[in-house]
Amino acid sequence: MAIQLDTVKSAIKDSLHDESKPWCKFFSWAEAQTGISRLNLFIGLSVFLVLYLIIGYGTLLLSNLIGFLYPAYASIKAVESSGKDDDTKWLTYWVVFSFITLIEFPAAILLNWIPFYSLIKTIFFVWCFIPISNNGSVVVYYRFIRPNFLKHQGDIDQAVNDLTKKATEAAFEKLVTEKIN
């Protein structure tokens, strides 16, 4: 656990000093203005976000933005890179993100009763995209989503084919009906 924490701390520190990252200019400016190191500024901002997610307003929106903005940025960079490994990493993240979002919508009434739900959700999403080899998206995908998908893949494919066929027939029927009228 200590090794993973050191790995994460090192990755954050490297990212805060990486001139190619869009947040580097902000942290560089803030460091120059305050004299506080970028890592400490990042930790302070993180603590503020945690407190805001506990007592703030619009916390689900903030949680979704945190779960979306950086992964979207990293996904675009992955698509533009020549390697395939980063594409797979971010596709895995988006499968997990989509799965959680689909579960969350019908369960929203129950989830609102969970204390600090926005904070828990945000921590989960950060765990899913944190730059370590076995981050949350890898764990959730390979332990839960993939086995269930493989088990039901034939049924899912059949349902998709049936829906596609019905949608095509309905569209064709509507087209024919419009041409007749």
C-alpha positions as CSV (number, residue, x, y, z in Angstrom):
1,M,0.0,0.0,0.0
2,A,2.8,2.4,0.9
3,I,4.5,1.6,-2.5
4,Q,1.3,2.4,-4.4
5,L,0.9,5.6,-2.4
6,D,4.4,6.7,-3.3
7,T,3.8,5.8,-6.9
8,V,0.6,7.9,-6.9
9,K,2.4,10.8,-5.2
10,S,5.3,10.6,-7.7
11,A,2.9,10.5,-10.6
12,I,1.0,13.6,-9.3
13,K,4.2,15.5,-8.7
14,D,5.4,14.6,-12.2
15,S,2.1,15.7,-13.7
16,L,2.1,19.0,-11.8
17,H,5.5,19.8,-13.3
18,D,4.8,18.4,-16.8
19,E,4.6,21.5,-19.1
20,S,2.4,19.6,-21.6
21,K,-0.4,19.3,-19.1
22,P,-3.0,22.1,-19.2
23,W,-3.0,22.5,-15.4
24,C,0.8,23.0,-15.2
25,K,0.5,26.7,-16.0
26,F,-2.1,27.3,-13.2
27,F,0.0,25.5,-10.6
28,S,3.1,27.2,-11.8
29,W,1.4,30.6,-11.4
30,A,-0.1,29.7,-8.0
31,E,3.3,28.5,-6.8
32,A,5.0,31.7,-7.9
33,Q,2.3,33.8,-6.2
34,T,2.1,32.0,-2.9
35,G,5.5,30.4,-2.5
36,I,3.7,27.1,-1.7
37,S,4.9,24.0,-3.6
38,R,2.6,22.7,-6.4
39,L,2.2,19.4,-4.6
40,N,1.0,21.2,-1.4
41,L,-1.3,23.4,-3.5
42,F,-2.7,20.3,-5.1
43,I,-3.2,18.6,-1.7
44,G,-4.9,21.8,-0.4
45,L,-7.2,21.9,-3.4
46,S,-8.0,18.2,-2.9
47,V,-8.9,18.8,0.7
48,F,-11.1,21.7,-0.3
49,L,-12.9,19.6,-2.8
50,V,-13.4,16.8,-0.3
51,L,-15.0,19.3,2.2
52,Y,-17.1,20.8,-0.5
53,L,-18.3,17.4,-1.6
54,I,-19.4,16.7,2.0
55,I,-21.2,20.0,2.7
56,G,-21.5,21.8,-0.7
57,Y,-24.3,22.5,-3.2
58,G,-24.4,20.8,-6.6
59,T,-22.1,18.0,-5.5
60,L,-23.3,15.4,-7.9
61,L,-22.6,17.8,-10.8
62,L,-19.1,18.4,-9.4
63,S,-18.6,14.6,-8.9
64,N,-19.6,13.9,-12.5
65,L,-17.3,16.7,-13.8
66,I,-14.4,15.2,-11.9
67,G,-15.2,11.8,-13.2
68,F,-15.5,13.2,-16.8
69,L,-13.1,16.1,-17.4
70,Y,-9.7,14.6,-16.8
71,P,-10.6,11.2,-18.3
72,A,-12.0,12.9,-21.4
73,Y,-8.8,14.9,-21.8
74,A,-6.6,11.8,-21.3
75,S,-8.8,9.8,-23.7
76,I,-8.4,12.3,-26.4
77,K,-4.6,12.3,-25.9
78,A,-4.8,8.4,-26.0
79,V,-6.7,8.4,-29.3
80,E,-4.1,10.8,-30.7
81,S,-1.1,8.8,-29.5
82,S,0.3,5.9,-31.6
83,G,0.2,3.3,-28.8
84,K,-2.7,1.0,-28.1
85,D,-2.2,0.4,-24.4
86,D,-3.5,3.8,-23.4
87,D,-6.6,3.4,-25.6
88,T,-7.4,0.1,-23.8
89,K,-6.9,1.8,-20.4
90,W,-9.3,4.6,-21.2
91,L,-11.9,2.4,-23.0
92,T,-12.0,0.3,-19.8
93,Y,-12.5,3.4,-17.7
94,W,-15.4,4.5,-19.9
95,V,-17.1,1.1,-19.8
96,V,-17.0,1.3,-15.9
97,F,-18.1,5.0,-15.9
98,S,-21.0,4.2,-18.2
99,F,-22.0,1.1,-16.2
100,I,-22.0,3.2,-12.9
101,T,-24.0,6.0,-14.6
102,L,-26.6,3.5,-15.9
103,I,-27.0,2.0,-12.5
104,E,-27.0,5.3,-10.7
105,F,-30.0,6.8,-12.7
106,P,-32.7,4.4,-11.6
107,A,-31.2,4.0,-8.1
108,A,-31.0,7.8,-7.5
109,I,-33.8,7.9,-5.0
110,L,-32.0,5.3,-2.8
111,L,-28.5,6.8,-3.4
112,N,-29.7,10.2,-2.1
113,W,-30.1,8.6,1.3
114,I,-26.4,7.5,1.5
115,P,-24.5,10.1,3.5
116,F,-21.6,11.6,1.5
117,Y,-22.6,9.8,-1.7
118,S,-21.0,12.5,-3.9
119,L,-17.7,12.2,-2.1
120,I,-17.8,8.4,-2.2
121,K,-18.7,8.5,-6.0
122,T,-15.9,11.0,-6.6
123,I,-13.3,8.9,-4.7
124,F,-14.5,5.8,-6.7
125,F,-14.0,7.6,-10.0
126,V,-10.6,9.0,-9.0
127,W,-9.6,5.4,-8.0
128,C,-10.8,4.3,-11.5
129,F,-8.6,6.7,-13.4
130,I,-5.6,7.1,-11.1
131,P,-2.4,6.3,-13.0
132,I,-1.5,2.9,-11.5
133,S,-1.5,-0.4,-13.2
134,N,-4.4,-2.0,-11.2
135,N,-6.6,1.1,-10.8
136,G,-10.3,0.8,-10.1
137,S,-11.5,0.6,-13.6
138,V,-9.3,-2.5,-14.2
139,V,-10.5,-4.1,-11.0
140,V,-14.2,-3.5,-11.6
141,Y,-14.0,-4.4,-15.3
142,Y,-12.2,-7.7,-14.8
143,R,-13.9,-8.8,-11.6
144,F,-17.5,-7.8,-12.4
145,I,-18.3,-6.5,-15.8
146,R,-16.2,-8.8,-18.1
147,P,-17.3,-12.1,-16.5
148,N,-21.0,-11.1,-16.7
149,F,-20.6,-9.8,-20.2
150,L,-18.9,-13.0,-21.4
151,K,-21.6,-15.1,-19.7
152,H,-24.4,-13.2,-21.4
153,Q,-22.8,-12.1,-24.6
154,G,-24.9,-14.3,-26.8
155,D,-28.1,-13.1,-25.3
156,I,-27.0,-9.5,-25.5
157,D,-26.0,-9.9,-29.2
158,Q,-29.4,-11.5,-29.9
159,A,-31.3,-8.7,-28.2
160,V,-29.3,-6.0,-30.1
161,N,-30.0,-7.9,-33.4
162,D,-33.7,-8.1,-32.6
163,L,-33.9,-4.4,-31.7
164,T,-32.0,-3.4,-34.8
165,K,-34.3,-5.5,-37.0
166,K,-37.5,-4.1,-35.3
167,A,-36.2,-0.5,-35.7
168,T,-35.3,-1.1,-39.3
169,E,-38.8,-2.6,-40.0
170,A,-40.5,0.3,-38.2
171,A,-38.5,2.9,-40.1
172,F,-39.1,1.2,-43.4
173,E,-42.9,0.9,-42.6
174,K,-43.0,4.6,-41.7
175,L,-41.2,5.5,-44.9
176,V,-43.6,3.4,-47.0
177,T,-46.6,4.9,-45.2
178,E,-45.4,8.5,-45.8
179,K,-44.8,7.8,-49.5
180,I,-48.3,6.3,-49.9
181,N,-49.9,9.4,-48.2
